[in-house]
């Protein structure tokens, strides 16, 4: 198969932990061709969506891990699959890319994850579809409602709806001297909607990343344990990743969400679970493949390429 990856610049990859790299390596081992392009290479011209794509060859060299052929303008429908692996932020350029990818789908391209599903499933808001698994949560830009939520729960997390990697996530208490400025800054003085969640003490045991691939859960989660003095478990915020078998409740959450999200066109999803609570549903560029594989021996990238081949009728 010819697989095109929409990615960030490949020279920015940390291949020892990058999940997209793990997918590429697995696909190449099976004899599939790898091609890459970036958001700025997408274009709709003369009624057709294409991109300036380059064939990528894996070199096996950790420093110079790839070699690229000359770029060629290629209709996206000419590839067997297009994988959307651009990292957030989910800004308007990301949205425009999903519009172009959706047009490409209408022309016959097979795009994973489905671009409309990426737009529809805000990574913070999607938990509202599954209230049976969520901690007390408020989404608003009303300052009085946020203060009331804090007064009710005493210890809460505040975060923007478009953040990633723990960026701009705050834990606040009723007596926090910086409370007003934090709320005003996050909401832009009531002009920006944010999320508030009751603080979950089980974060000390890790923010678990539970992967769903092809409508089924990976049997291991990566618990991202905060460093001392930190409330965020994100690896980007210094957390330590420890792979663990799914608990019975993790599996209940995963098996409830997996078929519904898969039916929406989401081949790969990363759930965030703290204690017994679902806190986020990641659909843009879920990670943690390599950490789970290295610690458990379970080939996550293999499961991903199996699912991709199956979706294309090649399995």
C-alpha positions as CSV (number, residue, x, y, z in Angstrom):
1,X,0.0,0.0,0.0
2,X,1.0,3.6,-0.4
3,X,0.3,5.5,2.8
4,X,0.6,9.3,3.1
5,X,1.1,10.8,6.6
6,X,0.1,14.4,7.2
7,X,2.7,15.3,9.9
8,X,4.7,18.0,11.6
9,X,8.3,18.4,10.1
10,X,10.0,15.0,10.4
11,X,13.2,16.6,11.7
12,X,11.2,17.5,14.8
13,X,10.4,13.9,15.6
14,X,11.8,12.3,18.8
15,X,11.8,8.9,17.3
16,X,12.6,7.1,20.6
17,X,9.0,7.9,21.7
18,X,7.1,9.1,18.6
19,X,4.0,7.1,17.9
20,X,3.8,8.2,14.2
21,X,7.4,7.0,13.8
22,X,6.3,3.6,15.3
23,X,3.5,3.4,12.7
24,X,5.9,4.2,9.9
25,X,8.4,1.6,11.0
26,X,5.7,-1.1,11.3
27,X,4.2,-0.2,7.9
28,X,7.6,-0.2,6.2
29,X,8.4,-3.6,7.7
30,X,5.3,-4.9,6.0
31,X,6.4,-3.5,2.6
32,X,4.1,-0.5,2.5
33,X,5.4,2.8,0.9
34,X,5.6,5.8,3.1
35,X,4.9,9.3,1.9
36,X,4.7,12.5,3.9
37,X,3.4,16.1,3.7
38,X,2.6,19.0,6.0
39,X,-0.4,21.3,6.3
40,X,1.1,24.0,4.1
41,X,1.5,21.4,1.3
42,X,-2.3,20.8,1.0
43,X,-4.2,22.5,-1.8
44,X,-7.5,22.5,-3.6
45,X,-7.0,23.3,-7.2
46,X,-9.1,22.8,-10.3
47,X,-11.6,20.9,-8.3
48,X,-9.1,18.4,-6.8
49,X,-7.4,18.1,-3.4
50,X,-3.8,17.2,-3.5
51,X,-0.5,17.9,-1.8
52,X,3.2,18.2,-2.5
53,X,4.1,14.8,-1.1
54,X,7.5,13.2,-0.6
55,X,8.3,9.5,-0.4
56,X,10.0,8.9,2.9
57,X,12.6,6.2,3.4
58,X,13.7,5.0,6.9
59,X,17.4,4.8,7.1
60,X,17.9,3.0,10.5
61,X,20.1,5.9,11.6
62,X,18.9,7.4,14.9
63,X,20.3,10.8,14.0
64,X,19.3,11.0,10.4
65,X,16.4,8.6,10.5
66,X,14.8,9.5,7.2
67,X,15.6,10.3,3.6
68,X,13.1,12.1,1.4
69,X,12.6,12.0,-2.4
70,X,11.8,15.0,-4.4
71,X,8.3,16.5,-3.8
72,X,5.6,15.7,-6.3
73,X,2.1,17.1,-6.5
74,X,-0.2,14.2,-5.9
75,X,-4.0,13.9,-5.6
76,X,-4.7,12.4,-2.2
77,X,-7.1,9.9,-3.7
78,X,-4.1,8.3,-5.4
79,X,-2.9,7.0,-2.0
80,X,-4.4,3.9,-0.4
81,X,-4.6,5.7,2.9
82,X,-4.0,9.2,4.3
83,X,-3.2,9.4,8.1
84,X,-3.8,12.7,9.8
85,X,-1.0,12.8,12.4
86,X,-0.6,16.6,12.8
87,X,-0.2,17.5,16.5
88,X,-2.4,20.1,18.0
89,X,-3.0,23.0,18.7
90,X,-6.4,22.6,17.1
91,X,-6.4,26.0,15.7
92,X,-8.1,27.4,12.5
93,X,-5.4,26.1,10.3
94,X,-6.1,22.6,11.7
95,X,-9.8,23.1,10.9
96,X,-9.0,24.3,7.4
97,X,-6.9,21.1,6.9
98,X,-9.9,19.0,7.9
99,X,-12.1,20.8,5.4
100,X,-9.6,20.0,2.6
101,X,-9.3,16.4,3.8
102,X,-13.0,16.0,3.8
103,X,-13.1,17.3,0.2
104,X,-10.5,14.7,-0.6
105,X,-12.7,12.0,0.9
106,X,-15.5,13.0,-1.5
107,X,-13.0,12.4,-4.3
108,X,-12.2,8.9,-3.1
109,X,-9.4,9.4,-0.6
110,X,-9.4,7.2,2.6
111,X,-8.5,9.5,5.5
112,X,-7.9,8.3,9.1
113,X,-9.1,9.7,11.5
114,X,-12.1,10.9,9.6
115,X,-11.7,14.7,9.3
116,X,-15.3,15.5,10.2
117,X,-15.1,13.3,13.3
118,X,-11.9,15.2,14.4
119,X,-13.8,18.4,14.1
120,X,-16.9,17.1,15.9
121,X,-15.0,15.5,18.8
122,X,-13.4,18.3,20.8
123,X,-10.9,16.5,23.0
124,X,-12.3,18.1,26.2
125,X,-16.0,18.4,25.4
126,X,-16.6,14.9,24.0
127,X,-16.6,13.5,27.6
128,X,-20.1,15.2,27.9
129,X,-21.4,12.4,25.7
130,X,-20.5,9.9,28.5
131,X,-21.6,11.5,31.8
132,X,-21.7,8.1,33.5
133,X,-17.9,8.1,33.5
134,X,-17.1,11.7,34.3
135,X,-16.3,13.7,37.5
136,X,-18.3,16.8,38.2
137,X,-17.5,19.1,35.3
138,X,-18.5,22.6,34.2
139,X,-18.0,24.2,30.8
140,X,-18.7,27.9,30.7
141,X,-17.2,31.4,30.3
142,X,-19.4,32.8,33.1
143,X,-17.1,33.9,35.9
144,X,-19.9,33.7,38.5
145,X,-20.6,30.1,37.5
146,X,-16.9,29.2,37.8
147,X,-16.6,30.8,41.3
148,X,-19.8,28.9,42.3
149,X,-18.4,25.6,41.1
150,X,-15.2,26.2,43.1
151,X,-17.2,27.1,46.2
152,X,-19.1,23.8,45.8
153,X,-16.1,21.6,45.3
154,X,-13.3,23.5,47.0
155,X,-10.5,22.1,44.8
156,X,-10.8,22.1,41.1
157,X,-8.9,22.0,37.8
158,X,-9.3,24.7,35.2
159,X,-8.2,24.3,31.6
160,X,-8.8,25.7,28.1
161,X,-10.8,23.7,25.6
162,X,-8.1,23.8,23.0
163,X,-5.0,23.0,25.0
164,X,-2.6,20.0,24.7
165,X,0.2,18.5,26.8
166,X,-1.0,20.1,30.0
167,X,-0.7,23.6,28.7
168,X,-2.5,26.3,30.8
169,X,-4.0,23.7,33.2
170,X,-4.4,25.1,36.7
171,X,-5.4,23.6,40.0
172,X,-7.1,26.1,42.2
173,X,-8.5,26.2,45.8
174,X,-11.0,28.6,47.3
175,X,-8.2,30.4,49.3
176,X,-5.8,30.7,46.3
177,X,-4.5,34.3,46.3
178,X,-4.2,34.1,42.5
179,X,-7.7,32.7,41.9
180,X,-9.2,35.8,40.2
181,X,-6.3,36.4,37.9
182,X,-6.2,32.8,36.8
183,X,-9.9,32.7,36.0
184,X,-9.8,36.1,34.3
185,X,-6.7,35.1,32.2
186,X,-8.1,31.7,31.1
187,X,-11.5,33.1,30.2
188,X,-10.1,36.3,28.7
189,X,-12.4,38.2,31.2
190,X,-15.4,36.1,30.3
191,X,-14.9,36.0,26.5
192,X,-13.5,32.5,26.3
193,X,-15.2,29.2,27.3
194,X,-13.2,26.9,29.6
195,X,-13.6,23.7,31.5
196,X,-13.6,23.2,35.2
197,X,-13.4,19.7,36.8
198,X,-13.5,18.6,40.4
199,X,-9.9,17.7,41.3
200,X,-9.4,14.0,41.3
201,X,-6.8,12.9,44.0
202,X,-6.1,9.7,42.1
203,X,-3.9,11.8,39.7
204,X,-1.1,10.9,42.1
205,X,-1.4,7.3,40.7
206,X,-1.2,8.6,37.1
207,X,-3.3,10.0,34.3
208,X,-3.9,6.9,32.3
209,X,-3.8,6.9,28.5
210,X,-6.1,4.2,27.2
211,X,-5.8,3.6,23.5
212,X,-8.7,2.5,21.3
213,X,-7.7,1.1,17.9
214,X,-10.2,-0.1,15.3
215,X,-13.0,-0.1,17.9
216,X,-11.1,-2.2,20.4
217,X,-9.0,-1.3,23.5
218,X,-5.3,-1.9,23.7
219,X,-5.0,-4.2,26.8
220,X,-2.5,-1.9,28.5
221,X,-2.7,1.8,29.5
222,X,0.2,4.2,30.1
223,X,-0.2,5.8,33.5
224,X,1.5,9.2,33.3
225,X,2.6,9.9,36.9
226,X,3.2,13.6,37.9
227,X,6.6,14.6,39.1
228,X,6.8,15.8,42.7
229,X,4.9,19.0,43.3
230,X,3.0,18.8,40.0
231,X,-0.7,18.1,39.4
232,X,-0.3,17.3,35.7
233,X,0.7,13.8,34.6
234,X,1.4,14.8,30.9
235,X,4.7,13.5,29.7
236,X,5.2,16.9,28.1
237,X,4.9,18.4,31.7
238,X,7.6,16.0,33.1
239,X,5.4,13.1,34.0
240,X,6.7,9.5,34.1
241,X,5.0,6.9,32.0
242,X,4.3,3.5,33.6
243,X,2.5,0.8,31.6
244,X,-0.3,-1.1,33.3
245,X,-2.9,-3.7,32.4
246,X,-6.3,-2.1,32.1
247,X,-8.4,-2.3,35.2
248,X,-11.9,-3.6,35.1
249,X,-13.3,-0.1,35.1
250,X,-10.8,1.1,32.5
251,X,-12.0,-1.7,30.3
252,X,-15.7,-0.8,31.0
253,X,-15.0,2.8,29.8
254,X,-13.0,1.6,26.8
255,X,-15.5,-1.0,25.7
256,X,-18.4,1.4,26.0
257,X,-16.8,4.2,24.0
258,X,-14.8,2.2,21.4
259,X,-17.6,1.0,19.2
260,X,-19.4,4.4,19.2
261,X,-16.2,6.4,18.3
262,X,-15.1,3.8,15.8
263,X,-18.5,4.1,14.1
264,X,-18.0,7.8,13.8
265,X,-14.8,7.2,11.8
266,X,-12.2,7.3,14.5
267,X,-9.7,4.5,13.9
268,X,-7.4,5.7,16.7
269,X,-8.5,7.3,20.0
270,X,-6.6,8.1,23.2
271,X,-8.8,8.2,26.3
272,X,-7.5,10.0,29.4
273,X,-8.7,8.3,32.6
274,X,-7.8,9.5,36.2
275,X,-8.9,7.0,38.9
276,X,-12.3,5.9,37.8
277,X,-13.1,9.1,35.7
278,X,-12.9,9.8,32.0
279,X,-11.3,13.3,31.6
280,X,-10.5,13.6,27.9
281,X,-11.0,11.9,24.5
282,X,-8.0,12.5,22.2
283,X,-8.6,12.2,18.5
284,X,-6.1,14.4,16.7
285,X,-2.8,12.6,17.2
286,X,-2.9,10.1,20.1
287,X,0.4,8.9,21.4
288,X,2.1,6.5,23.9
289,X,2.6,3.6,21.4
290,X,6.3,3.1,22.1
291,X,6.2,3.5,25.9
292,X,3.5,0.7,26.1
293,X,5.3,-1.6,23.7
294,X,8.7,-1.2,25.4
295,X,7.3,-1.9,28.8
296,X,4.9,-4.7,28.0
297,X,6.0,-6.2,24.7
298,X,2.5,-5.6,23.2
299,X,3.0,-4.3,19.6
300,X,0.7,-1.3,19.6
301,X,1.9,-0.1,16.2
302,X,1.2,-3.6,14.9
303,X,-2.4,-3.4,16.1
304,X,-2.7,0.0,14.4
305,X,-1.5,-1.2,11.0
306,X,-3.6,-4.3,11.3
307,X,-6.6,-2.1,11.9
308,X,-5.7,0.2,9.0
309,X,-5.2,-2.8,6.6
310,X,-8.5,-4.2,7.8
311,X,-10.3,-0.9,7.2
312,X,-9.0,-0.9,3.7
313,X,-9.9,-4.5,3.1
314,X,-6.2,-5.5,2.9
315,X,-6.1,-7.5,6.2
